[in-house]
């Protein structure tokens, strides 16, 4: 399995080869840097932790966790850390990068995002209940849920459709097609809609192997985390 972390930009449209208009969602995908490698022998499962974006202020434990792979300014770090499950070790190392080039046009992917939070909502908005007719005897009960069961049970069944918090949950949209890839800007154009608001984080997953960009000759593992020069000439070792 391959995957990348991205940021939902907005919805737009592109023209197909036959002149048809295709609605797409633009996603700023990557570049993502490998922060941690988890193995079955040590962690119980195989996965790769990727870092995406930049955050101005992070906690010191996270700063140490990202040390050697984040080459930005001191006190900053990755905006998001997410894990992508892997089937086998393909020689990836800490500091390697993955970009939009790991995907191809026409490929089917799954997009994971968080839906917009709607707050506390009633049954009409949340579950599309029809409601009651505004006739004699109903008064202000038009949008009420009505009876929820017989009196002999004396409890509410689990999963009963009632009023409650709406949205703000993890949603996976499967089998979306990649229509266009802008390699220069790192943007994937995915056919259809993707859950979440603008600038929301999403994870794009597909089948196949990752295409890694190896760390530069400078090596991410020897990049200092501070703007000040190091006192010692020895390179900073990566923390596993």
C-alpha positions as CSV (number, residue, x, y, z in Angstrom):
1,X,0.0,0.0,0.0
2,X,1.1,3.5,-0.7
3,X,-0.1,6.8,0.7
4,X,0.6,10.5,1.1
5,X,-0.7,13.3,3.4
6,X,-2.3,16.3,1.8
7,X,-4.3,19.4,2.4
8,X,-7.7,20.0,0.7
9,X,-7.6,23.2,-1.3
10,X,-11.0,23.6,-3.0
11,X,-13.2,22.1,-5.7
12,X,-12.8,23.0,-9.4
13,X,-13.3,21.4,-12.8
14,X,-11.1,20.2,-15.6
15,X,-11.9,19.2,-19.2
16,X,-11.6,15.6,-20.2
17,X,-10.1,14.3,-23.5
18,X,-13.6,14.3,-25.1
19,X,-14.4,17.8,-23.9
20,X,-16.5,16.8,-21.0
21,X,-16.4,18.8,-17.8
22,X,-15.1,16.7,-14.8
23,X,-15.7,18.0,-11.2
24,X,-12.5,17.5,-9.2
25,X,-11.1,18.3,-5.8
26,X,-7.6,19.9,-5.6
27,X,-5.4,18.4,-2.9
28,X,-2.0,19.8,-2.0
29,X,-0.2,16.4,-1.5
30,X,3.2,16.2,0.1
31,X,6.1,16.3,0.0
32,X,6.1,14.1,3.0
33,X,9.2,13.1,5.0
34,X,9.7,9.7,6.7
35,X,10.0,10.5,10.4
36,X,9.8,7.0,11.9
37,X,9.8,3.4,10.6
38,X,7.9,0.8,12.5
39,X,8.5,-2.9,12.1
40,X,6.6,-6.1,13.0
41,X,9.4,-7.4,15.2
42,X,9.7,-4.2,17.3
43,X,6.3,-2.6,17.2
44,X,4.0,-5.5,16.3
45,X,3.1,-4.0,12.9
46,X,4.8,-2.6,9.8
47,X,4.1,1.1,9.1
48,X,5.8,4.3,8.1
49,X,5.2,7.6,9.9
50,X,5.1,10.6,7.5
51,X,5.5,14.2,8.4
52,X,3.7,16.9,6.4
53,X,3.6,20.7,6.4
54,X,5.2,23.1,8.9
55,X,4.0,24.2,12.4
56,X,5.6,27.2,14.1
57,X,5.5,25.9,17.6
58,X,5.8,22.3,18.8
59,X,6.4,20.6,22.1
60,X,10.0,19.6,23.0
61,X,9.3,15.9,22.9
62,X,8.0,16.2,19.4
63,X,11.0,18.3,18.5
64,X,13.3,15.5,19.6
65,X,11.2,13.0,17.7
66,X,11.6,15.0,14.5
67,X,15.2,15.9,15.0
68,X,17.4,15.1,12.1
69,X,14.6,15.0,9.5
70,X,12.9,18.4,9.8
71,X,15.4,20.9,8.3
72,X,13.4,24.1,9.0
73,X,13.9,26.7,11.7
74,X,14.5,25.9,15.3
75,X,11.3,25.5,17.4
76,X,9.3,24.4,14.4
77,X,8.2,21.0,13.2
78,X,5.8,19.1,11.0
79,X,2.2,20.2,11.0
80,X,0.9,16.6,11.0
81,X,2.2,13.1,11.6
82,X,0.3,10.2,10.1
83,X,1.1,6.5,9.7
84,X,0.8,4.6,6.4
85,X,0.7,0.8,6.7
86,X,3.2,-1.1,4.6
87,X,3.4,-4.7,3.5
88,X,7.1,-5.1,3.5
89,X,10.3,-3.1,4.0
90,X,11.4,-1.7,0.7
91,X,14.6,-0.1,1.8
92,X,13.1,3.2,3.0
93,X,15.2,5.2,5.5
94,X,14.5,8.0,7.8
95,X,14.6,11.3,6.0
96,X,13.4,9.9,2.6
97,X,10.5,11.8,0.9
98,X,7.4,10.9,-1.0
99,X,5.8,13.2,-3.5
100,X,2.8,13.2,-5.9
101,X,5.0,11.3,-8.4
102,X,4.2,8.1,-6.5
103,X,0.7,8.3,-8.1
104,X,-0.4,8.2,-11.7
105,X,-3.3,9.6,-13.7
106,X,-6.3,7.2,-13.9
107,X,-5.4,5.5,-10.7
108,X,-8.1,4.6,-8.1
109,X,-7.4,5.9,-4.6
110,X,-9.1,6.1,-1.2
111,X,-9.3,9.6,0.5
112,X,-9.6,9.8,4.2
113,X,-10.7,13.1,5.8
114,X,-12.7,14.6,8.7
115,X,-16.2,15.8,7.9
116,X,-17.3,19.3,8.9
117,X,-18.7,19.6,12.4
118,X,-22.3,20.7,12.5
119,X,-22.8,20.8,16.3
120,X,-25.8,19.4,18.0
121,X,-28.5,18.7,15.4
122,X,-32.0,17.3,15.4
123,X,-33.3,14.2,13.7
124,X,-34.6,16.1,10.6
125,X,-31.2,17.6,9.8
126,X,-29.1,14.7,11.1
127,X,-31.1,11.7,9.8
128,X,-33.4,13.3,7.2
129,X,-36.6,12.5,9.1
130,X,-39.7,13.6,7.4
131,X,-41.2,15.2,10.4
132,X,-44.9,15.6,11.3
133,X,-47.6,17.4,9.3
134,X,-48.4,20.8,10.7
135,X,-52.0,20.1,11.2
136,X,-54.4,20.1,14.2
137,X,-53.0,18.3,17.2
138,X,-49.3,18.6,16.4
139,X,-48.8,22.2,17.4
140,X,-44.9,22.6,17.8
141,X,-44.1,18.9,17.1
142,X,-43.3,19.2,13.4
143,X,-39.6,18.4,13.7
144,X,-39.8,16.1,16.7
145,X,-38.6,12.5,16.4
146,X,-41.8,10.9,17.7
147,X,-42.0,7.7,19.7
148,X,-38.7,5.8,20.3
149,X,-40.2,2.4,21.3
150,X,-42.7,0.6,23.5
151,X,-42.8,1.3,27.2
152,X,-42.2,-2.3,28.2
153,X,-38.5,-2.3,27.1
154,X,-37.6,0.5,29.5
155,X,-34.4,1.4,27.7
156,X,-33.2,2.9,24.5
157,X,-31.7,0.6,21.9
158,X,-28.2,1.2,20.8
159,X,-27.8,2.8,17.4
160,X,-31.3,4.4,17.5
161,X,-31.5,7.4,15.3
162,X,-31.9,10.4,17.6
163,X,-30.7,14.0,18.0
164,X,-27.0,14.5,18.7
165,X,-23.6,15.7,17.5
166,X,-23.4,15.8,13.7
167,X,-20.3,15.6,11.6
168,X,-16.7,16.0,12.9
169,X,-15.9,12.3,12.2
170,X,-13.5,10.3,10.1
171,X,-14.9,9.6,6.6
172,X,-13.3,7.5,3.9
173,X,-14.4,8.0,0.3
174,X,-13.3,5.0,-1.8
175,X,-12.4,4.4,-5.5
176,X,-11.9,8.0,-6.5
177,X,-10.0,8.6,-9.8
178,X,-7.0,10.8,-10.1
179,X,-7.8,13.0,-13.1
180,X,-4.7,15.3,-13.2
181,X,-1.4,15.7,-11.5
182,X,0.6,18.9,-11.2
183,X,4.1,17.8,-10.4
184,X,5.6,21.3,-10.1
185,X,3.1,22.5,-7.5
186,X,2.5,19.1,-6.0
187,X,-1.3,19.1,-6.5
188,X,-3.5,16.0,-7.1
189,X,-6.9,16.5,-8.8
190,X,-9.2,13.8,-7.6
191,X,-12.6,13.2,-9.3
192,X,-15.6,14.0,-7.1
193,X,-15.9,15.4,-3.6
194,X,-13.7,14.8,-0.6
195,X,-14.9,15.1,3.0
196,X,-13.8,18.1,5.1
197,X,-13.4,21.8,4.9
198,X,-10.8,23.8,3.0
199,X,-7.3,23.5,4.3
200,X,-8.3,20.3,6.1
201,X,-5.9,17.4,6.3
202,X,-6.6,14.3,4.2
203,X,-4.8,11.0,3.6
204,X,-4.7,9.6,0.1
205,X,-4.1,5.8,-0.2
206,X,-3.7,3.5,-3.1
207,X,-2.4,0.1,-4.1
208,X,1.1,-0.5,-5.2
209,X,4.6,0.5,-4.0
210,X,5.9,3.8,-2.9
211,X,8.3,5.9,-5.0
212,X,10.8,7.3,-2.6
213,X,13.1,10.3,-3.1
214,X,16.2,9.4,-1.1
215,X,17.7,11.9,1.3
216,X,20.2,14.3,-0.2
217,X,23.9,14.0,0.1
218,X,23.7,16.4,3.1
219,X,21.6,13.7,4.8
220,X,18.6,14.7,6.8
221,X,20.1,12.8,9.8
222,X,23.0,15.3,10.0
223,X,20.9,18.5,9.7
224,X,20.9,20.6,12.9
225,X,17.6,21.6,14.4
226,X,18.8,25.1,15.3
227,X,19.9,28.2,13.4
228,X,23.1,28.4,15.5
229,X,26.2,26.5,14.4
230,X,26.9,23.3,16.3
231,X,29.7,23.3,18.9
232,X,30.8,19.8,18.0
233,X,31.9,18.8,14.5
234,X,30.3,15.3,14.9
235,X,27.0,14.8,13.1
236,X,23.8,14.6,15.1
237,X,22.7,11.0,15.3
238,X,19.1,10.2,14.4
239,X,16.7,9.1,17.2
240,X,14.9,5.9,16.5
